[in-house]
Each structure stands twice: as C-alpha cells, then as structure tokens.
Amino acid sequence: MSKLIIYQLFPRLFANYNETRKYNGDKEENGCGRFVDINERALKAIADLGATHVWYTGVIRHATAAFNNPAITKGKAGSPYAITDYYDVDPDLAKNEAKRMQEFEALVKRTHDAGLQVLIDFVPNHVARQYKSLCKPAGVEDLGEKDHPEWAFSPLNNFYYLPGERFTMDKDLQGYDEFPAKVTGNDCFTSHPSENDWYETVKLNYGVFYQGGREKQFDPVPNTWTKMRDILLFWADKGIDGVRVDMAEMVPVEFFAWAIAAVRKKHKKFLFIGECYDPNQYNAYLAAGFDYLYDKVGMYDYLRGVTSKGWPAEGITNQWMVHGDERLKHMLYFLENHDEQRIASGFFCGSGLCAEPAMVVAATLNRCPVMIYSGQELGERGMDMEGFSGIDGRTTIFDYWGMKSIQAWANKGKFDGAHMSEAQREIREFYQKLLTLARENKAIRNGAMYDITYAQGEGFDKRQHFAFLRHAKGETLLVVVNFHDREQRIKVRIPNDAFVYLGLEEKVGAHATDLLRGGKYDIDFTPDGVFEIVLSAWKGVILKIK
C-alpha cells in the first residue's frame, strides 16, 4: 500500500471568507463556506502540500437550528454527526440550494482533477432525533418508517425505544415531543439524557439486544443492515473514494464484514477508515475489511504526552511495537482532527512549531497513513469562543465561524497566502516539505524501519530525543528529533544490529543531507559508530545518507 496523506477540511469553515466572527452568530452574520468556494486553486494548494486524499467533513445533511428544533440541536450550525437525511447534502454548503447535490458532485470531480481522492463521513451509529429523508431514491423505505415503537427491541426496528416513557431533558424542549422516547446515540438507555450526552441523536439498531445481555440477533439480516448498506452504495456511486466511519466500534463488526464486502463487490478499491478507540477490537475490525483505524489511544496520546506533558520520548517505541508488523501498516497517525484540541492552543503546547518533532515521527516512522486537520499547517490556535463551542482549544463543529489562519492563506479564494504571517509561512513550509517527503520518498513510503533509540548511550537523552532509520533499496534515511525546549548536542550511535537487519552498507566518513532544511552533516555510518549532531529546540532532521 502506498502511504496516504489525508487532509481533513470542514467546508463550512474552510471556505468561509466572512471575518465577522460574531459570538453565536447565524449564517447570515458569520457566513458559511460552500462547495463552490473550494476551487481549483485551493485543491492545487492542498495537493502541493503533499496530500493524497481530502476528507470533507460535514457533507451529509445534518441538524441545524434553522431547520430543526433548537432545543435538540447543538449550536446554530448543528453537529455534522446528527444526520437528518443520509441521501442529501447540507444545504448550507450550496450556492444554489436546489442544485446542492450537483455542486457536491462537481467538487468531487474538481478534487479528482487535482490528483486527490475524496473521503466523506459515514455515520452509522446514530442519527438526529428529527431524522427524515426527503431526498431518498424512489422506493426506499425511510429509517423508522415501519418500526414498532411499542417494542423496546426488535431486529425489525431501526431504533431502540423506551415504551411508555416520554423524552425529557432538564430544559424547555420548545414544543418537541417524542413518545415513546428513543434511546440516545451514546448508548444512553434513558428517556432523560443529560446535557453531556449525545442528546441530539438517537441510536440505530443493528440487531444487538443491549438490555438482553447484548444478545446478537443477526439471522435473518436486520433491517438496518440493508438500509445502511444501500446508503454506502449510494455515496460510492457518486464517485467518492472512501469513507471515514464515525464511532465504528459502537456498531457490530459483523455488519461491517457484510456491508464492506457488498460495497467492494461493486467498488473494489473503496476505502474504509474507522474511528476506533478500543485496541482489543482492532483485529476484528481489520478482519472485517477496514483499511485503516485511528491510532488515537496509542500513538496520538503518547506523542501529545511527550510534547506537552514531559512523557519520555523512548516510550514512543512501545506505541508502534504493540501492534506487530502487519497491524501497524493499518494504523492512522495524526496530531489533530475535529475532535482534538489544536496543537497551538493553550491546552496543547501553545505553538504549532513546538510539535515539529512529534509530526516528524507521525509522518515518517512507519508506512501507515498520516492525517492533518486544515489549519494545523498554519498554526491555527482554536482558542475562539464561537457560541455553542466555548474556549476549549478546538475549532467549533457546531457554529458558523471563520478561521483566521485559513482566511489569511485563502485570501478570499485566491489561496496565495497574501495575508499570512511569517510564523504561518514557516510552519506551512515545514508541513509541505515533510508531507511531500512522506508521500514521495520510497524509504518513508514503503521502506523498512529500525528504531535505534534503545541503543543510545551517553549524550543521548532518551526522555527528550528519539531516533530511527528508514531504508529501501538505494535509499537510507536517519531521523533524529529533539523534544527539548533548548538546543541540544546529541550523540547518535548506529547499532550493528541495524546494519544486519536492514542490510546496510557501512560508510566511513559518510556525508548526509537534511531533507527538511538542507543542512549538511559528516557522520560515522559504521556499525556502533558514534557521531554528534546539533538540533535546535523542538526540531528534527531527516538525514539522507550518501
């Protein structure tokens, strides 16, 4: 498999050039990005950054305060994970609402023309409380249309019910009435969810009887399975190249094995990327057909810990070793996405540049894909109080808003970086060099890796420094990173075992060039040879051995 470089962007935010940014503002006040505004210049710039795929987040129609009851809608723009119609796209993203699907299809074509592949979200675990498809194809039965709400559970039903109970919350529901109450999306089996629950959603029923000891009733195939398979096929037929599956582990793996096989019968190379947080389930979901799974509770958490909490860098070794060679290729590395706090926020490390060593590790340590979230390459801070989303270090997914860093780069659609600061230019240049290397360099893309941190001695601080080799035929790279906040003189030893394992050729007085910044180094590239390099604070090198 070639190395995937995924660029996640939220069209509502990414292509919004309105700079008003009024707290809790509506669409007319704060603006909203549209499909048409993600133009050829934007896509070329994303491709030039090194990306191979674009994940368009929030495409499918979801609950907004303008079309749904505000009491059960999070923010005025609403959560992109509270789907109201699986067969429609978000009208907010259209220039001409009546032609919104055609505008999305045109975006897919533009993306492909730029040499990029398209991913969107598939949200299989839950839908908005006011779900109703107005755009479903002829003959398609809506979710819940033929449910028996007097039954708490049946594999014939699409939802779970709490018979005899009315949906309530500790707030005025403004006329919204749900009787009997449906079970809330985060497996909340109560008719009175809290503000901290996913109260805006209801859980879909895949034939698991949760209140009956999680008994699985999969024969005959549950009704929800066929509906959700058909939704996947609908979007695959639109020409997208894959899906990022939201909260995959909350849906039975047996469904995915069945549905993925059905999709790939027609679309053989269709990608499935799973948001999965339980390592005990990784093997099962990969066996079901997933191409990649989030490595959130492993590599993401650890790299963040090293960067901002003083965790020892040598512990990075355990994060890749735990998977084994085969599973490791299927893990997705990242330092940001829409759920996580921004690197440059006051909750992470305060500067996008301080994550350089962690990002070098994420992008080059292994063959597995790497993902960045739009604005990450510009040091977006995520420290705005937008409305429903407060100052939490995240960029809102619930409000109409404009990101200052993206707007500085986009320059109202020119994407020429005219208003970027020097710091933004510096960090974007770093990401462009790193991601392009990850995509194009054969040693990083498909080569073998040998972690040499264990073999280091005096002059190499294993709490602050990390080093490894990548090797493919005719190409050897040495990667060394410094997590210290001061310049470091680092003594590096290449152990004899690395030469044996990788089949390396020893080179006395070898020359090396840093592929990130062009620096030149003389090194002793011999078994157990030791040499010294100097690294600035929060920096790394990718040395090509000549």
C-alpha positions in Angstrom: 0.0 0.0 0.0 1.2 3.5 -0.8 1.4 6.0 2.0 -1.8 8.0 2.4 -1.6 11.7 3.3 -5.1 12.8 4.4 -6.1 16.5 4.6 -9.2 16.9 6.6 -11.3 20.0 6.0 -14.7 21.2 7.2 -16.2 23.0 4.1 -18.4 25.2 6.4 -15.3 26.6 8.0 -12.6 26.1 5.4 -14.2 28.1 2.6 -15.8 30.8 4.7 -14.2 34.2 4.0 -16.5 36.2 6.2 -14.4 37.8 9.0 -17.3 38.9 11.3 -16.9 36.1 13.8 -19.9 37.2 16.0 -20.4 35.1 19.1 -23.3 32.7 18.4 -23.9 34.4 15.1 -26.1 32.9 12.4 -25.3 32.0 8.9 -26.2 35.5 7.5 -24.0 37.2 10.1 -20.9 34.9 10.2 -21.1 33.3 6.8 -20.6 29.7 5.7 -18.2 28.1 3.3 -19.6 26.4 0.2 -18.7 23.6 -2.1 -18.1 26.1 -5.0 -15.6 28.0 -2.9 -13.3 25.0 -2.6 -11.9 25.9 -6.0 -9.1 24.6 -8.2 -6.6 26.9 -6.5 -7.5 25.5 -3.1 -7.2 22.0 -4.3 -3.9 22.6 -6.0 -2.5 24.1 -2.8 -3.7 21.1 -0.8 -2.1 18.7 -3.4 1.1 20.8 -3.3 1.2 20.4 0.5 1.7 16.7 -0.1 -1.9 15.4 0.4 -3.2 12.4 -1.5 -6.8 12.4 -0.1 -9.2 15.1 1.1 -11.6 14.2 3.9 -14.6 16.5 3.5 -16.2 16.6 6.9 -19.9 17.5 7.4 -21.1 16.9 3.9 -24.2 14.9 4.5 -27.3 16.8 5.6 -27.4 17.3 9.4 -29.5 19.1 12.0 -29.3 22.9 12.1 -31.2 25.3 14.3 -32.8 26.8 11.2 -34.5 23.5 10.2 -34.6 21.6 13.5 -35.9 22.3 17.0 -33.1 24.3 18.6 -33.6 22.5 21.9 -32.3 19.3 20.4 -29.7 20.9 18.1 -26.2 21.7 19.3 -25.3 25.2 18.1 -26.9 27.2 15.3 -25.0 25.3 12.6 -25.5 22.0 14.3 -23.4 18.9 14.7 -22.3 17.2 11.4 -22.8 13.9 13.2 -26.5 14.4 13.8 -27.6 13.3 10.3 -31.1 14.3 9.2 -31.0 12.8 5.7 -28.4 10.3 4.6 -29.4 10.9 0.9 -28.8 14.6 0.9 -26.0 17.1 1.3 -26.0 20.1 3.7 -27.9 23.0 2.1 -25.7 25.5 3.9 -22.8 24.3 1.7 -24.6 25.2 -1.6 -24.5 28.3 -3.7 -27.8 27.2 -5.3 -29.7 25.1 -2.7 -31.8 23.4 -5.4 -28.6 22.2 -7.1 -26.7 21.3 -4.0 -26.1 17.6 -5.0 -24.8 18.7 -8.4 -22.5 21.2 -6.6 -21.1 18.4 -4.5 -20.6 16.1 -7.5 -18.7 19.0 -9.2 -16.5 19.3 -6.1 -15.7 15.5 -6.3 -14.7 16.0 -10.0 -12.5 19.1 -9.2 -10.8 17.1 -6.4 -10.1 14.2 -8.7 -8.8 16.6 -11.4 -6.4 17.9 -8.8 -5.0 14.4 -8.4 -6.6 13.9 -5.0 -9.1 11.3 -3.8 -12.3 12.1 -1.8 -13.4 10.8 1.6 -16.5 11.8 3.4 -18.0 10.7 6.8 -20.2 7.7 7.2 -22.1 8.0 10.4 -23.6 4.5 11.1 -24.2 4.5 14.9 -26.8 7.3 15.3 -28.9 9.9 13.5 -30.5 13.2 14.5 -33.7 12.9 16.7 -35.7 14.6 13.9 -34.3 12.3 11.1 -36.5 12.3 8.0 -35.2 11.7 4.4 -36.9 13.9 1.9 -34.3 13.1 -0.8 -34.2 9.3 -0.7 -34.5 7.5 -4.0 -37.9 6.2 -5.2 -38.9 3.0 -3.4 -36.5 3.5 -0.5 -38.1 3.0 2.9 -37.1 5.6 5.5 -35.4 4.8 8.8 -38.0 4.0 11.4 -40.8 4.2 8.9 -42.2 0.7 9.7 -40.8 0.4 13.3 -43.0 -0.9 16.1 -42.3 1.7 18.8 -44.3 -0.3 21.3 -41.4 -2.8 21.2 -38.3 -1.9 23.2 -36.2 -4.0 20.9 -36.7 -6.0 17.7 -34.2 -6.6 14.8 -37.1 -5.4 12.6 -36.8 -1.9 14.1 -34.3 0.7 13.1 -34.3 2.4 16.5 -34.4 1.4 20.2 -37.5 2.5 22.2 -38.4 3.1 25.8 -42.1 2.2 25.7 -44.4 4.3 27.9 -41.8 7.0 28.5 -41.6 10.5 27.0 -38.3 12.1 26.0 -37.4 14.8 28.5 -34.4 16.9 29.5 -33.6 19.5 32.2 -34.6 22.3 29.8 -37.5 23.5 27.8 -37.8 21.4 24.7 -39.7 24.2 22.9 -42.6 22.0 21.7 -40.5 19.0 20.7 -42.4 15.8 21.6 -41.0 12.3 21.4 -43.2 9.5 22.7 -42.2 6.8 23.3 -38.6 8.0 23.8 -35.9 6.7 21.6 -32.5 5.6 23.0 -29.8 8.3 22.8 -26.8 7.9 20.4 -24.1 7.3 23.1 -25.9 4.1 24.3 -27.8 6.1 26.8 -30.9 3.9 27.6 -32.8 6.6 29.5 -35.7 8.9 28.4 -34.0 11.8 30.3 -30.4 12.3 28.9 -28.1 14.9 30.3 -26.5 17.9 28.6 -23.3 15.8 28.4 -25.0 13.0 26.5 -25.4 12.9 22.7 -28.9 14.1 23.3 -29.4 15.5 19.8 -29.1 11.9 18.4 -30.8 8.5 18.6 -29.0 5.2 18.3 -29.5 2.9 15.3 -30.5 -0.7 16.0 -28.3 -3.3 14.2 -29.9 -6.3 16.0 -28.0 -6.2 19.3 -30.3 -6.6 22.3 -28.3 -4.4 24.7 -30.8 -4.8 27.6 -30.9 -8.6 26.9 -27.2 -9.3 27.7 -26.1 -7.9 24.3 -27.6 -10.8 22.5 -27.0 -10.6 18.7 -30.0 -11.3 16.5 -28.4 -11.2 13.1 -30.4 -14.0 11.3 -32.2 -13.0 9.3 -30.2 -9.9 8.4 -31.6 -7.0 10.4 -33.5 -4.3 8.5 -31.0 -1.6 9.5 -28.2 -3.5 7.8 -29.7 -3.4 4.4 -30.7 0.3 4.7 -27.1 1.3 5.8 -25.5 -0.8 3.1 -27.7 0.9 0.5 -26.6 4.3 1.8 -23.0 3.3 1.5 -23.6 2.2 -2.1 -25.4 5.5 -2.9 -22.4 7.5 -1.9 -19.9 5.2 -3.5 -21.9 5.5 -6.8 -21.3 9.3 -6.5 -17.7 8.7 -7.2 -16.2 9.2 -3.8 -13.2 7.0 -3.0 -13.9 6.1 0.6 -15.4 6.9 4.0 -14.2 7.8 7.4 -16.5 5.7 9.6 -17.6 7.6 12.7 -17.5 5.7 16.0 -17.1 2.4 14.2 -16.7 0.3 17.4 -20.2 1.2 18.5 -21.6 -0.7 15.5 -21.3 -4.5 15.5 -18.3 -5.7 13.5 -20.5 -8.4 11.8 -22.4 -5.6 10.0 -19.2 -4.1 8.6 -17.9 -7.5 7.4 -21.2 -7.9 5.5 -21.5 -4.3 4.2 -17.9 -3.8 3.2 -17.9 -7.0 1.2 -21.1 -5.7 -0.6 -19.6 -2.3 -1.4 -16.3 -3.8 -2.6 -18.2 -6.2 -4.9 -19.0 -3.1 -7.0 -16.3 -0.6 -5.9 -13.2 -2.8 -5.4 -10.8 -0.1 -4.1 -13.3 1.8 -1.8 -11.5 2.8 1.4 -12.9 2.3 4.9 -11.1 4.2 7.7 -12.5 3.5 11.2 -12.7 5.8 14.2 -12.0 3.1 16.8 -10.6 3.6 20.3 -10.5 0.1 21.8 -7.3 -1.7 20.8 -8.9 -5.0 21.8 -11.2 -4.6 18.8 -8.7 -3.6 16.2 -8.0 -7.1 14.8 -11.7 -7.8 14.4 -12.4 -4.6 12.6 -9.4 -5.0 10.3 -10.5 -8.6 9.6 -14.0 -7.2 8.7 -12.4 -5.2 5.9 -11.3 -1.8 7.3 -8.2 -0.5 5.6 -7.1 1.8 8.5 -8.0 2.5 12.1 -7.3 5.5 14.3 -4.2 5.1 16.5 -5.6 7.6 18.9 -5.3 5.9 22.3 -1.8 4.8 21.3 0.4 7.0 19.2 -1.6 10.2 19.3 -2.0 10.2 23.1 1.7 9.4 23.5 3.1 11.9 21.1 0.9 14.6 22.8 2.2 13.4 26.2 5.9 13.7 25.1 5.2 17.2 23.5 3.2 18.8 26.3 3.4 16.6 29.5 7.0 15.6 29.8 6.5 11.9 29.0 9.8 10.1 28.0 10.4 10.0 24.2 11.7 6.5 24.4 8.2 5.3 25.2 7.3 6.0 21.5 8.9 2.6 20.8 6.2 0.8 22.7 3.4 2.6 20.8 4.5 1.1 17.4 5.7 -2.3 18.8 2.4 -3.1 20.4 0.7 -3.6 17.0 3.1 -6.0 15.3 4.3 -5.6 11.8 1.1 -6.5 10.0 -1.4 -4.4 12.1 1.0 -1.5 12.2 0.5 -0.8 8.5 -3.2 -0.3 9.1 -3.0 2.4 11.9 -3.7 6.0 11.1 -1.4 8.6 12.7 -2.5 12.2 13.4 -1.9 15.1 15.9 -5.1 17.0 15.1 -8.6 16.3 14.0 -12.0 18.0 14.6 -12.4 16.2 18.0 -9.0 17.0 19.4 -7.5 20.2 20.7 -5.4 22.3 18.4 -1.6 21.9 18.8 -1.2 25.7 19.0 -3.9 26.1 21.6 -3.2 26.8 25.3 -4.4 23.3 26.1 -1.8 21.5 24.0 1.5 23.3 23.6 0.8 26.9 22.6 2.7 26.9 19.3 2.3 24.8 16.1 6.1 24.8 15.7 6.6 23.0 19.0 5.0 19.9 17.6 7.6 19.5 14.8 9.4 16.5 16.3 6.1 14.8 17.0 4.9 15.5 13.5 8.1 14.2 12.0 7.6 10.9 13.9 4.0 10.7 12.9 4.7 11.2 9.2 7.9 9.2 8.8 8.2 6.5 11.5 6.2 3.9 9.6 4.3 3.1 6.4 0.9 3.9 7.9 -1.1 6.9 6.8 -0.8 10.3 8.4 -3.6 12.9 8.6 -3.7 16.7 9.3 -6.6 18.9 10.0 -7.0 22.1 8.0 -5.3 25.0 9.8 -2.8 22.7 11.5 -0.3 23.6 8.9 -0.8 27.2 9.7 -0.7 27.0 13.5 -4.4 27.5 14.0 -5.0 28.1 17.7 -8.6 27.1 18.2 -8.9 29.5 21.1 -12.1 31.3 20.0 -15.4 31.3 21.9 -17.6 30.8 18.9 -21.0 30.1 20.5 -22.1 26.6 21.5 -18.4 25.8 21.5 -16.5 27.8 24.1 -12.8 28.4 24.6 -11.7 24.7 24.6 -8.8 24.6 22.2 -10.9 23.1 19.5 -12.3 24.7 16.3 -16.0 24.5 16.6 -18.1 22.0 14.7 -21.4 23.4 15.9 -21.2 27.1 14.9 -20.9 29.3 11.9 -17.4 30.7 12.0 -14.3 31.7 10.1 -10.8 30.6 10.9 -8.3 33.5 10.9 -5.4 31.3 9.7 -7.3 29.8 6.8 -8.6 33.2 5.8 -5.1 34.6 5.8 -4.0 31.8 3.5 -7.1 31.7 1.3 -7.2 35.5 0.6 -10.9 35.3 -0.4 -10.4 32.3 -2.7 -7.0 33.2 -4.3 -5.2 30.8 -1.9 -2.0 32.7 -2.4 -1.1 33.2 1.3 -1.1 37.0 0.8 -2.1 37.7 4.4 -0.1 35.0 6.2 2.4 36.0 8.9 6.0 34.9 8.9 5.3 32.3 11.5 2.4 30.9 9.4 4.7 30.7 6.4 7.4 28.9 8.4 5.1 26.3 9.7 3.4 25.7 6.3 6.7 25.3 4.6 7.7 22.7 7.2 4.5 20.8 6.6 4.9 21.0 2.9 8.4 19.6 2.9 7.5 16.9 5.5 4.3 15.6 3.9 5.8 15.7 0.4 8.7 13.6 1.6 6.3 11.2 3.3 4.4 10.8 0.0 7.3 10.6 -2.4 10.3 9.2 -0.7 10.5 5.5 -1.2 12.2 4.7 2.1 9.4 6.5 4.0 6.6 5.3 1.8 7.5 1.6 1.6 10.8 1.1 3.3 11.7 -0.9 6.4 12.1 0.8 9.8 14.6 0.2 12.6 14.2 2.1 15.9 17.6 2.8 17.3 16.6 4.7 20.4 17.2 1.7 22.6 20.9 1.5 21.5 21.8 5.1 22.6 24.2 5.9 25.4 25.8 8.9 26.9 25.0 12.2 25.1 21.5 10.9 24.0 18.7 11.8 26.4 16.0 9.2 25.9 13.5 11.4 27.7 14.0 14.2 25.1 15.4 12.5 22.0 14.2 9.9 19.6 15.9 8.3 16.5 15.2 5.7 13.9 16.3 4.5 10.4 14.2 4.1 7.3 15.6 2.0 4.4 14.6 1.0 0.9 16.9 -0.3 -1.9 19.3 2.6 -2.7 17.9 4.9 0.0 18.8 5.2 3.7 17.4 7.8 6.0 18.3 8.6 9.6 15.7 10.5 11.5 16.6 12.3 14.8 14.2 14.5 16.7 14.6 16.8 19.7 11.7 17.3 22.1 13.7 19.6 24.4 12.9 23.3 24.6 16.6 24.1 24.2 19.3 23.4 21.6 20.9 20.0 22.1 24.1 18.3 21.1 23.0 14.8 20.5 25.4 11.8 20.2 23.9 9.2 17.9 25.0 5.5 17.7 24.0 3.3 14.8 24.0 -0.2 16.3 25.4 -3.2 14.5 22.0 -4.9 14.6 20.6 -2.2 12.4 23.2 -2.9 9.7 22.3 -6.6 9.9 18.5 -6.2 9.9 18.4 -3.6 7.2 21.3 -4.9 5.1 23.1 -1.6 5.3 26.4 -0.8 3.8 28.9 0.8 6.2 30.4 4.1 5.1 33.3 5.6 7.0 33.1 9.4 6.9 29.7 9.4 5.3 28.0 12.6 4.2 24.4 13.3 4.9 21.9 16.0 3.9 18.9 17.0 5.9 15.9 16.7 3.5 13.8 19.1 5.6 16.1 22.1 5.7 19.1 21.3 3.6 21.8 21.1 6.3 25.0 19.1 5.6 26.5 16.7 8.1 29.5 14.4 8.3 28.7 11.2 10.2 30.3 7.9 11.1 28.0 5.5 9.4 29.6 2.3 10.6 28.4 -0.5 13.0 28.4 1.0 16.5 29.9 4.2 15.2 29.0 7.4 17.2 28.7 10.9 15.9 27.3 14.2 17.1 24.6 16.4 15.6 23.2 19.7 17.0 19.4 20.2 16.9 17.6 23.4 17.9 14.7 23.3 20.3 11.7 21.4 19.0 13.3 20.4 15.8 14.1 17.3 13.8 16.3 16.2 10.9 15.7 13.6 8.1 19.2 12.8 7.0 19.8 11.1 3.7 22.9 9.1 3.9 25.2 9.5 0.8 
